[in-house]
């Protein structure tokens, strides 16, 4: 996927607001060695990148007449009250370079667990791998789990080409027993009396 960009000649809050009104996103491309290039992205094009490639999207960026550069979405900021992207950080990728990213863990089959409460305790995995090997997500099927069962990082299906930084024995999901009527009765019995309420 390729996205055209233009060099950003103005910086600061006022200019950033003007750009956003014109549906252009202030962005920075971090290059090898630590230097950075301020650019402007078309808002619609970047949203399409997120839709198609996810938060770890890798794509080609073309700035003016320069040759295309492969970049990964490092981070982006959005408004709190509505989905409006405010600014974007991109990392330029060198050939053969390995990247450290976080990838979401998605549970499937939870509706098949009729007894017990499925509780996810780890939502994403921190990994290192090459750009073309970054998965969109790690899918975990919990449909066969029963009360007391759990899955850890070691149970996830991870390619040999991926280094996982999370501890292998860290719990990802657990099926806990549901609250019983006895638990509810006990909780009600231990509730404090209201101030001014008469007791016998």
Buried (B, 14 or more C-beta within 10 A) or exposed (E): EEBBBEEBEEEEEEEBEEBBEEEBBBBBBBBEEEEEBEBBBBBEBBBBBBEEBBBBBBBEBBBEEEEEBBBBBBEBEEEEEEEEBEBBBBBBBEEEEBBEBBBBBEBEBBEEBEEBEBEBEBEBBEBBBBBEEBBEEBBBEBEEBEEEBBBBBEEBEBEEEBEBEBEEEEBBBBBEEEEEEEEEEEEEEEEEEEEEEEEE
